[in-house]
Amino acid sequence: MSTRPELWQDREIKFDVDKYQIKERPGEKLLAYFDPVEDTKGNNGQRGFLRLTNLRMIWEAHKAYRVNLSIGFKNIINVTQKTVQSKLRGNIHALHVLAKGASSRFEFIFTCVETKQVTGLNHAQRDMRMIDVFNKILAAYRGSEVYRELKLRTPLFEGKQLMVVKEEKIYSEISGVWNLSSEQGNLGKFILTSIRIIWFAETNMLFNVSLPWVQIENIKIRESKFGKALVIVSRYTSNTF
């Protein structure tokens, strides 16, 4: 079994969790911070602070450390501005987030509740700034799936050159690798980079898989009808190759 901590932060919704689950995991970076912010939907009238990382949004109450939310960006369906009634600010515009959990949908509403004039911005401008910053961070997350998501049969090459992403380095290329997922097997090539492992068929470069290292649960050797085979088990899907 893998000893690396699971990457759940961007793909789960959690309520009232322990402090260690709210803390940023290795590789998770704080990108924006807003304080005070009201969780208007779930804790109307209660001040807290909102953190936006590269994986999720986190709200924590000021005076009750176990009152918190962790909302993974992968769960978010839609982000809009909505007029709501806040106990702290009355009728105001707020950040409205619609998200999907394992079996149901959730609605979250966050409102800036600072009563002082900050950096020359009024309430409406601070509300819009929070919404604008959140949308930019969410767009950046959605545009960087290749770093963390398993991809099948997707364009990876321009001509015959791998389209590397920012800060990706190619470490090794191994020819003559058979993919045994079908009865007859397919001959192809491995490319090992700093971010992922890629396999593609020699006769059809669109027949491929791109698997980030962060998604690998286990690597082992087992017997197959073709002899000994390398088995790579992905962490979040049923795909094994």
Phi, psi and omega in degrees: 000153179286142177260357180285143178296140180297143173269092179250345192300327183267357187229016177224155173248124182232143180242135170052058183261170179293159183301325183293336178277339177278330181296143179298135177279168175304130182090347177272132185236137175285125183249332180205152184217130179231133184203128359272151178227136178264133168278084192294329180284312188261333183222058183299128180096357182249125178281147176203195176226150184245127175247137175244122178250186176282357181238334189196173170247140185230126173244135178227136176289146180295315192254000179225098191295338179268003175264105186201170177222143170229115186240110180290140182298331180294336181278345188282128180266315186206149177229126181219174171261137183221142176274123183225171178254115179255139176293334183269332185230000179079216182279112187216169173272140184220166175279118182250123183239124174255126184226158182242125175266196183295325184225001182204168177259152181230148176243130179235141179227125181238137185228131171290129185237019177298127182269347181265158174284121184241125177048034175077005181263136174276180183303311183298320180292323178292321176300314182293325179296317179298317179295318181295314179297317180299315180298322179293318179293318179296320178296320178296320177299313183292337179271004184236030183299329184301335181286340189221352185248139173289130181236134178242137174049058181234151179298117180243346189235148170245111194069239175245014181258132176297134176276094181286151178261176185303130177069008177278137178236135177275124181261324185203148174231126186237116180272166175073036180256122180270132171267118187260021181289339176252168184299322184267343183080154179229130181278134181202209188216142172265141166234121180254122180241180178289347186247325191205170170245134184238135169236139175217151180283142181294328184271346181206100185291347175278348173272094190208172173216139175237113185238111178296146179302326183295341181265000183275124178275318186200150174230129184209173176246135175215163179282143173224175180291350176262001184111199179293139183226145173278128180244125177246120182257122180278153189281322190247005178227173178271002182289128174229132180217000000 
